Amino acid sequence: MRVAMHATPIFALLVAALLAQASAFTPSLLAAPSHARHQGRIATKISSAVPGLRFSQVAQLRMASGPAPEKVEATTALGNLLKECKEWGLVRWVTVNPSGSVLETTADMSVGQSTFSVPGKGQYLTLASPDKLFECHINVDKAKTVAFSQDPAKVGGHTLHVMRVKDEAGAIMMSIMLQYDPAKGPGNYFEGAEAAFKAVMDKYGPEHTLCQ
């Protein structure tokens, strides 16, 4: 027999108890990916315990207990430097996973910024396009230096304009390079992009220490 949401006080007590378990987490943990998995488990428990209660109804009940904290505007040294690079236009973002994968994607350098903290891990800078099709997170507590280079490509010999975010040991956390115009091919950059890159590099030099 299915149980209607208003059928008995037992339903209300059960839901209240399970939601209290979910609400026990502090607001700062809401930023951690593991919290989203925990919320899913809580919703599953409620759905399993109360036949006829749909997952969407559980989600509505959980949201009613309080909104997640909003991300705040970025004020980090890295974030401020990246804002100075918005005239670069379209760039290629590259990150290498030591386990054997490389991720490359493109997005405009004027992406939005916000920050959030994860307990035990530090503060992260979020870079995201308005439609969220591009989004990345950089641990600004680990980002110590930014290096600029204009070197010939290994294939083709055209000039690559690259900014690299490095950690304390000098390992590259993220590479950001000017994206060439796809209609013209490698080495042919969008108008004004090379001059904008050089302006930032001339200001900060080959390598710049980030002061948090």
C-alpha positions as CSV (number, residue, x, y, z in Angstrom):
1,M,0.0,0.0,0.0
2,R,1.4,3.4,-0.9
3,V,1.7,6.0,1.9
4,A,0.3,9.5,1.1
5,M,2.6,12.3,2.3
6,H,-0.1,13.6,4.7
7,A,-1.3,10.1,5.9
8,T,0.2,9.8,9.3
9,P,2.4,11.6,11.8
10,I,4.9,8.7,11.5
11,F,5.8,10.0,8.0
12,A,6.6,13.5,9.3
13,L,8.8,12.1,12.1
14,L,10.7,9.9,9.8
15,V,11.4,12.6,7.2
16,A,12.4,15.1,10.0
17,A,14.9,12.6,11.5
18,L,16.5,11.9,8.2
19,L,16.7,15.5,7.2
20,A,18.2,16.4,10.5
21,Q,21.0,13.9,9.7
22,A,21.6,15.7,6.4
23,S,21.5,19.2,8.0
24,A,24.2,18.2,10.6
25,F,26.9,19.1,8.1
26,T,28.4,22.6,8.4
27,P,27.8,25.1,5.5
28,S,31.5,24.9,4.5
29,L,31.2,21.3,3.6
30,L,28.5,22.1,1.1
31,A,31.3,23.1,-1.3
32,A,32.9,19.6,-1.1
33,P,31.9,17.1,-3.8
34,S,31.5,14.4,-1.2
35,H,28.6,16.3,0.3
36,A,26.6,16.0,-2.9
37,R,27.1,12.2,-2.7
38,H,25.9,12.3,1.0
39,Q,22.8,14.2,0.0
40,G,22.1,11.6,-2.6
41,R,22.4,8.8,0.0
42,I,20.0,10.7,2.4
43,A,17.4,11.1,-0.4
44,T,17.7,7.4,-1.2
45,K,17.2,6.5,2.4
46,I,14.0,8.6,2.6
47,S,12.7,7.2,-0.6
48,S,13.3,3.6,0.4
49,A,11.8,4.1,3.9
50,V,8.6,5.7,2.6
51,P,7.0,3.8,-0.3
52,G,5.3,6.1,-2.8
53,L,7.6,9.1,-2.0
54,R,9.4,10.1,-5.2
55,F,13.0,11.3,-5.2
56,S,11.9,14.7,-6.5
57,Q,9.7,15.2,-3.5
58,V,12.6,14.3,-1.2
59,A,14.8,16.9,-3.0
60,Q,12.1,19.6,-2.5
61,L,12.0,18.7,1.2
62,R,15.8,18.8,1.6
63,M,16.0,22.2,-0.2
64,A,13.3,23.6,2.1
65,S,15.7,23.1,5.1
66,G,18.1,25.8,3.8
67,P,19.9,27.0,0.7
68,A,23.6,26.2,0.0
69,P,26.0,29.1,0.6
70,E,26.8,31.1,-2.6
71,K,30.3,31.3,-4.0
72,V,31.9,34.7,-3.4
73,E,33.7,36.9,-5.8
74,A,37.4,36.0,-6.3
75,T,39.9,38.2,-4.5
76,T,43.0,35.9,-4.9
77,A,46.3,37.0,-6.3
78,L,45.9,34.5,-9.1
79,G,42.4,35.6,-9.9
80,N,43.4,39.2,-10.0
81,L,46.3,38.4,-12.4
82,L,44.0,36.4,-14.7
83,K,41.6,39.4,-14.8
84,E,44.4,41.3,-16.4
85,C,44.6,38.7,-19.2
86,K,41.0,39.1,-20.4
87,E,42.2,40.8,-23.6
88,W,43.8,37.6,-24.7
89,G,40.5,36.4,-25.9
90,L,40.1,32.8,-26.7
91,V,42.7,30.6,-25.0
92,R,43.4,26.9,-24.7
93,W,43.4,25.4,-21.2
94,V,45.7,22.4,-20.7
95,T,46.1,20.2,-17.6
96,V,48.1,17.0,-17.3
97,N,47.1,14.2,-15.0
98,P,50.2,12.3,-13.8
99,S,48.2,9.0,-14.1
100,G,48.3,9.4,-17.9
101,S,45.7,11.7,-19.2
102,V,45.8,15.2,-20.8
103,L,42.7,17.5,-20.9
104,E,42.6,20.4,-23.4
105,T,39.7,22.8,-23.9
106,T,39.1,26.3,-25.0
107,A,37.3,29.2,-23.4
108,D,37.5,33.0,-23.4
109,M,39.9,34.5,-20.9
110,S,37.2,36.7,-19.5
111,V,35.4,33.8,-17.8
112,G,33.7,34.5,-14.5
113,Q,35.5,34.0,-11.2
114,S,34.5,32.9,-7.7
115,T,36.1,31.2,-4.8
116,F,35.2,28.5,-2.3
117,S,37.0,26.6,0.5
118,V,37.2,22.9,1.2
119,P,38.1,21.9,4.8
120,G,41.5,20.3,4.9
121,K,42.2,21.1,1.2
122,G,42.3,24.9,1.0
123,Q,40.8,27.6,-1.1
124,Y,39.8,27.1,-4.7
125,L,39.4,29.6,-7.6
126,T,36.6,28.7,-9.9
127,L,36.8,29.8,-13.5
128,A,33.5,29.3,-15.4
129,S,31.8,30.5,-18.6
130,P,28.3,31.9,-18.2
131,D,26.7,28.7,-19.6
132,K,28.9,26.5,-17.4
133,L,30.0,24.5,-20.4
134,F,33.5,25.4,-19.3
135,E,34.4,25.2,-15.6
136,C,37.7,24.5,-13.7
137,H,38.9,24.8,-10.2
138,I,42.5,25.8,-9.1
139,N,43.8,25.4,-5.6
140,V,45.1,28.9,-5.0
141,D,46.8,27.8,-1.7
142,K,49.1,25.5,-3.8
143,A,49.5,27.9,-6.8
144,K,52.8,29.8,-6.0
145,T,54.2,31.1,-9.2
146,V,53.1,32.0,-12.8
147,A,55.5,31.7,-15.7
148,F,55.2,33.3,-19.1
149,S,56.9,32.0,-22.3
150,Q,57.0,32.6,-26.1
151,D,58.6,29.5,-27.5
152,P,58.5,27.7,-30.9
153,A,56.2,24.8,-31.2
154,K,57.8,21.3,-31.4
155,V,55.7,20.7,-34.5
156,G,55.4,23.5,-37.1
157,G,57.8,25.9,-35.5
158,H,55.2,28.6,-34.9
159,T,55.3,30.6,-31.7
160,L,53.4,29.4,-28.7
161,H,52.3,32.0,-26.1
162,V,51.9,30.2,-22.8
163,M,51.2,31.1,-19.2
164,R,51.9,28.3,-16.7
165,V,50.5,28.1,-13.1
166,K,53.0,26.3,-10.9
167,D,53.1,24.9,-7.4
168,E,55.8,25.3,-4.8
169,A,57.9,22.5,-6.3
170,G,57.6,24.0,-9.8
171,A,55.2,21.4,-11.1
172,I,52.7,22.8,-13.6
173,M,49.1,22.9,-12.3
174,M,47.6,24.5,-15.4
175,S,48.8,25.8,-18.8
176,I,47.0,28.6,-20.5
177,M,48.0,29.4,-24.1
178,L,46.7,31.7,-26.8
179,Q,44.3,29.8,-29.2
180,Y,45.0,30.3,-32.9
181,D,42.3,31.2,-35.3
182,P,40.9,27.9,-36.5
183,A,40.1,29.5,-39.9
184,K,43.7,30.4,-40.5
185,G,45.6,27.6,-38.8
186,P,48.4,27.3,-36.1
187,G,50.5,30.4,-35.6
188,N,47.8,32.7,-36.8
189,Y,46.3,34.3,-33.7
190,F,43.3,36.6,-33.3
191,E,43.9,40.3,-33.7
192,G,45.4,41.9,-30.7
193,A,45.9,38.7,-28.7
194,E,49.7,38.5,-29.1
195,A,50.2,42.1,-28.1
196,A,47.9,41.6,-25.1
197,F,49.9,38.6,-24.0
198,K,53.2,40.4,-24.3
199,A,51.9,43.4,-22.3
200,V,51.1,41.1,-19.3
201,M,54.4,39.2,-19.7
202,D,56.4,42.5,-19.8
203,K,54.7,43.6,-16.7
204,Y,55.3,40.5,-14.6
205,G,58.5,39.1,-16.2
206,P,59.3,35.5,-17.2
207,E,58.2,34.3,-13.7
208,H,56.1,36.0,-11.1
209,T,55.5,34.9,-7.5
210,L,51.9,35.0,-6.3
211,C,51.4,36.8,-3.0
212,Q,48.3,35.3,-1.4
